Amino acid sequence: MAKESMKAREVKRAKLVKQFAERKATLKAEAKELAKNGESAYEVYQKLQKFPKNASRIRMHNRCSITGRPKGYIRQFGISRIQFREMASAGLIPGVKKASW
């Protein structure tokens, strides 16, 4: 079970990513356009550097929606492998048969 502070940190990062996503996209497009024209995009990249580090979507972690576990995450279901196994054994995930695991 993940600590509540770790879960809260991920929520905070998700909010920052959402808040800065549009501004980052416009600045990156502007830099790409300047580079295409052969001009320097140095000032644009300086503006991008001033954004908070946690505003980058790369810094977000996938976590199990039930336990908050960061490792063994299955994207298709949004849960960790352990929860997937428990739910499949209990018959809560339709279409999954228990093989030999």
N, C-alpha and C positions, 0 to 999 in steps of 0.2 A: 504494500500500500504506500503510495507516494505521500510525502508530507504536504500539508495544506499550503505551506508557503511556496512549494515548487509548483503546485497547480495554479496558485494565484499569480506567480511569475509568468507562467505561460499565457494566462488570460490577459495580463498586462501587455505582453509582447504582441499578442494577436491584435489588441486595440491599436497599438502603435503602428503595426504593419498596415492595418486598414486605413489609419489616419494619413500616413505618408505615401501610400501606394500611388495615388494619382499624381502627386507632385514629383515623385521620383520618375515616373513613367514619362512625364512631359520633359523633364530635364535630360533624361537619357535620349529621348527622341531628338531633342535640340542638339545634343552633343554629336549624335550620329549624323545629323544633317550638316553640322559644321565640318565634321571630318570628311564627309562626302565632297564638300566644296573645297577642301584643301586648306581650311582655316583651322586655327588653334581653338580647341575646346577646353583649354586649361581653366578658365573662369567658371565654366559650367561644372566641371568636375570638382572644383573647390567648393561650390555650393552643395554638391552631393556629399562631400566629406563632412559638412557641418550638420548633417542629419544625425539623430541619435543612432547608436550602434544597434539597438534593439528594434529599430524601424526596418531592419532588413529581414525578409521572410526566411532567409537562410538560417537565422538564429533560432527559429521556432522548432520545437520538438513535437513529434507525434506522440500522444499519450493515450493509453487505454481510457475510454470514456467511463468505465466502471471503477477500475482500481487506480488509474493514474500512472500505471507502470509504463516507463519509456521504452523498454526493450521488448523485442518480440512482438512488435505491433503489426497487425494485419490491416492494411488500409481499406480493403473492400468492406470490412465489417466495423472498423473503428475500435477494435478491442485487441487486447494482447492475446498471444497464443494460448496462455494458460486459461484465460476466461473463455476463449473459443472452445477449447477442449472440454471444459466443464459444462458449457451450455450445449454443446453437441451431444455429450453423453446424457444430458438431462432431456434431450429432444426439443430444445428451445430454438434450434436453428433448423429450419426446414430444408430438406434435400441433402443433408449430411448424414452419411452412414458411418458408423464406427468400423474401421478396418482394424488392423492390428497396430495399435499405437500404444 
